[in-house]
Amino acid sequence: MRPVQLSRRALLAGGAAALTACSASGPDRPAAPAPDSPETVMLKGLIAEKERTIALYSSLISGGAGKLVPFRDRHQAHLDELRRHVTVPTPPVAAPGSAAPSPTATPAATATAKARKPSLARLRELERKAAAGRARALGGLSPGVAQLVASIGACEAAHVVALPRSL
């Protein structure tokens, strides 16, 4: 008996068919997460804004502006309530013993930070702009979230008037 000789073409076609069969039977790929609703996108943006506002207040408070503690605490209460309405993924925690990468400041970011030094005037302007934007954000929100956002806007408007003129 003579051994069967496979042609080169037949061998390549068989190999391609085997690879196709192997790749089709692999594990299912995880489904892409559903995109956030417009309300969730707005809430996540508002959460990030509140975090920046609290950081600005905290910066002034750590510099001796104790009068601002009640204002910062109200923003913290807003943030806590907003977080109850949306799940924001937490950043991964560094493994024990490994150093977390530290952000490096670019010269442009450093210059911007120096130019935007925390001040009462900056806080007042931030509160004024935030309060004005809340009414525009209400369209398309569920009633409960719209009520929360409107209440936050009212508090921010009160802050504009209530912030001390000097520290």
C-alpha positions as CSV (number, residue, x, y, z in Angstrom):
1,M,0.0,0.0,0.0
2,R,1.1,3.4,-0.9
3,P,0.8,6.2,1.7
4,V,-1.8,8.8,0.9
5,Q,-0.3,12.1,-0.2
6,L,-2.1,15.3,0.7
7,S,-1.7,18.1,-1.7
8,R,-0.4,21.3,-0.3
9,R,-3.7,23.0,-1.1
10,A,-5.7,20.4,0.8
11,L,-3.5,20.7,3.8
12,L,-3.8,24.5,3.9
13,A,-7.6,24.4,3.5
14,G,-7.9,21.8,6.3
15,G,-5.7,23.9,8.6
16,A,-7.8,27.0,8.0
17,A,-11.0,25.1,8.6
18,A,-9.6,23.7,11.9
19,L,-8.5,27.2,13.1
20,T,-11.9,28.6,12.2
21,A,-13.6,25.9,14.2
22,C,-11.3,26.4,17.2
23,S,-11.9,30.1,17.3
24,A,-15.6,29.9,17.0
25,S,-15.9,27.5,20.0
26,G,-13.9,29.8,22.4
27,P,-15.5,31.4,25.5
28,D,-18.1,34.0,25.0
29,R,-16.9,37.5,25.1
30,P,-18.4,39.7,27.8
31,A,-21.1,41.9,26.6
32,A,-20.3,45.6,26.5
33,P,-21.9,47.5,29.3
34,A,-25.0,49.4,28.4
35,P,-24.4,53.1,27.8
36,D,-25.5,55.4,30.7
37,S,-28.8,57.1,30.4
38,P,-28.8,60.9,30.0
39,E,-29.9,61.3,33.6
40,T,-27.0,59.1,34.8
41,V,-24.5,61.1,32.7
42,M,-25.8,64.3,34.3
43,L,-25.7,62.9,37.8
44,K,-22.1,61.7,37.3
45,G,-21.1,65.1,36.1
46,L,-22.8,66.7,39.1
47,I,-21.0,64.3,41.4
48,A,-17.6,65.3,39.9
49,E,-18.5,69.0,40.1
50,K,-19.5,68.6,43.8
51,E,-16.2,66.8,44.5
52,R,-14.3,69.7,43.0
53,T,-16.3,72.2,45.0
54,I,-15.7,70.4,48.2
55,A,-12.0,70.3,47.5
56,L,-12.0,74.0,46.9
57,Y,-13.8,74.7,50.2
58,S,-11.5,72.2,52.0
59,S,-8.5,74.0,50.6
60,L,-9.6,77.3,52.1
61,I,-10.7,75.7,55.4
62,S,-7.3,74.1,55.8
63,G,-5.8,77.6,55.3
64,G,-7.8,78.8,58.4
65,A,-11.2,79.7,56.9
66,G,-13.2,77.9,59.5
67,K,-16.3,80.0,58.7
68,L,-16.7,77.9,55.5
69,V,-17.1,74.6,57.2
70,P,-21.0,74.7,57.2
71,F,-20.9,75.5,53.4
72,R,-18.6,72.6,52.7
73,D,-20.7,70.3,54.9
74,R,-23.9,71.2,52.9
75,H,-22.0,70.3,49.6
76,Q,-21.0,67.0,51.2
77,A,-24.6,66.3,52.1
78,H,-25.5,67.0,48.4
79,L,-22.8,64.7,47.3
80,D,-23.9,61.9,49.6
81,E,-27.4,62.1,48.3
82,L,-26.4,62.2,44.7
83,R,-24.3,59.1,45.1
84,R,-27.4,57.3,46.3
85,H,-28.9,57.8,42.9
86,V,-26.1,56.6,40.7
87,T,-23.4,54.0,41.0
88,V,-20.0,55.4,40.2
89,P,-17.2,52.8,39.9
90,T,-14.4,53.2,42.4
91,P,-10.9,53.3,41.1
92,P,-8.9,50.1,41.6
93,V,-6.9,50.0,44.9
94,A,-3.2,49.4,44.6
95,A,-2.0,46.1,45.9
96,P,-0.4,46.2,49.4
97,G,3.3,46.9,49.2
98,S,3.1,48.5,45.7
99,A,3.4,52.2,45.3
100,A,0.5,53.9,43.7
101,P,1.5,56.0,40.7
102,S,1.5,59.6,41.6
103,P,0.1,62.1,39.1
104,T,2.7,64.4,37.6
105,A,1.9,68.0,37.3
106,T,2.5,69.6,33.9
107,P,3.8,73.1,33.8
108,A,0.5,74.3,32.2
109,A,-1.5,72.6,35.0
110,T,0.8,74.2,37.6
111,A,0.4,77.6,36.1
112,T,-3.4,77.2,35.9
113,A,-3.5,76.1,39.5
114,K,-1.5,79.2,40.6
115,A,-3.7,81.5,38.5
116,R,-6.9,79.9,40.0
117,K,-5.9,80.2,43.6
118,P,-8.8,79.4,46.0
119,S,-10.6,82.6,47.1
120,L,-14.0,83.7,48.3
121,A,-14.6,85.5,45.0
122,R,-13.9,82.3,43.1
123,L,-16.2,80.3,45.5
124,R,-18.9,82.9,45.1
125,E,-18.6,82.7,41.3
126,L,-18.6,78.9,41.3
127,E,-21.7,78.9,43.4
128,R,-23.4,81.4,41.2
129,K,-22.7,79.5,38.0
130,A,-23.7,76.2,39.6
131,A,-27.0,77.6,40.8
132,A,-27.8,79.1,37.4
133,G,-27.0,75.8,35.6
134,R,-29.4,73.7,37.8
135,A,-32.6,75.0,36.2
136,R,-31.2,74.1,32.7
137,A,-30.4,70.6,33.9
138,L,-34.0,69.7,35.0
139,G,-35.4,68.9,31.6
140,G,-35.7,65.1,31.1
141,L,-35.0,64.1,34.7
142,S,-37.2,61.9,36.7
143,P,-39.4,63.8,39.2
144,G,-37.4,62.7,42.3
145,V,-34.0,63.6,40.7
146,A,-35.3,66.8,39.3
147,Q,-36.5,67.8,42.8
148,L,-33.1,67.0,44.3
149,V,-31.2,69.0,41.6
150,A,-33.6,71.9,42.1
151,S,-33.0,71.8,45.8
152,I,-29.3,71.7,45.3
153,G,-29.5,74.7,43.0
154,A,-31.5,76.6,45.6
155,C,-28.9,75.9,48.3
156,E,-26.1,77.1,45.9
157,A,-28.0,80.3,45.2
158,A,-28.3,80.9,49.0
159,H,-24.5,80.3,49.3
160,V,-23.9,83.1,46.8
161,V,-25.6,85.5,49.2
162,A,-24.5,83.9,52.5
163,L,-20.8,83.5,51.9
164,P,-18.8,85.9,54.0
165,R,-17.3,89.0,52.3
166,S,-14.0,88.4,54.0
167,L,-12.3,85.7,56.1
